[in-house]
Structures are given as C-alpha cells and as structure tokens.
Amino acid sequence: MLAVICAAQAALLAGLAALRRHRLGDGGQSTAEYALVLLGAAAIAVLVISWATDTNLIGKLFDFVIGKVMGRAG
C-alpha cells in the first residue's frame, strides 16, 4: 500500500512540475522583447529630435520646403 501511495505522489509531483514548466515558459519573452525594442526606438527618436532641434535643422528644412512650394506656385 505504501508503494502505491509513493508512486501516486511521485506521479502527482511530476505532473505539477510539468505544469509549472509549461506555465512559466517563454510566453512573456516576446512581450519583454517588444518593450525593449520600443524603448530603444524611443531613445533614438529623442536623440535625433534633440540633435535636429539644437542644430536648427527643422527650421531650415521647413524654410526649404516652403520656398520650393512658393517657387512652384508663383
């Protein structure tokens, strides 16, 4: 009788371990990877925007585009 109880307990523990491995697998890894990619993209965007603002490239680009549009219109 003790052998049957020990075998049942071992099978139950093995089943629980398999369930834990299945539940704690790589399921959330892709979400974390997407979050890291978004953080990296946001950091690069902040750097590019601050660089473009400090060098006044946005204003120069705007003036260039408006000048071309006005040149073609007039």
N, C-alpha and C positions, 0 to 999 in steps of 0.2 A: 504494500500500500504506500509506503514511504517513497519507493522508487517512482510510482505513478505521479505522486504529488510533486516530486522533484522534477520529473520530466515535463509536467504541465507548467510548472513555474519557469523552467528554462525556456520553454516554447513561448510563454507569455512575455518574458523579458526580451527574447529575441525579436518578437513581433513589435514590441514597444520601441526597441532600438531602431528597427527598420522604419517605423512610423516617424520617429524623430529625425532620422536622416532624410526622409522624404520631405518633411515639413521644413527643415532647416537647410535645405539645399541651396542652389544658386538662384532661386526665384527672385530675390530682390537685387541681385547683382546688376541686372540691366538698368534698373531704376537708378541705382547709385552711379552707374557709368554715364547715363544721360544727364544726371545732375552735375557731375564733374565737367562734362563737355559744355553744358550751358554756363557754368561758372567760368570756364576758360574763355568761352566766346565773349561773355560779358566783360571780362577783364581786358581782352584785346580791344573790344569796342571802346571801352573807357580810355585806354591808352591812345587809340587812333583819334578819338574825338578831342582829347586834351591836347594832343600834338597839333591837330589841324586848327584848333582854336588859338593856341599860342602863336602859331606861325601866320595867322590871318588867312589861311588858305580857303576857308569857307567864303569869306567876303570876296576874295579875288575870283573864286570860281563863280560866285553869284554875279559879280560885275561882268565877267567874261560872257556868261550865258545871256544875260540881259543885253549886253552890247551886240552879240550876234543876232538875237531876236529883233532888236530895234533896227539893226543894219539891214536885215532882210525885209522888215516891214516898211522901211522908209526909203 
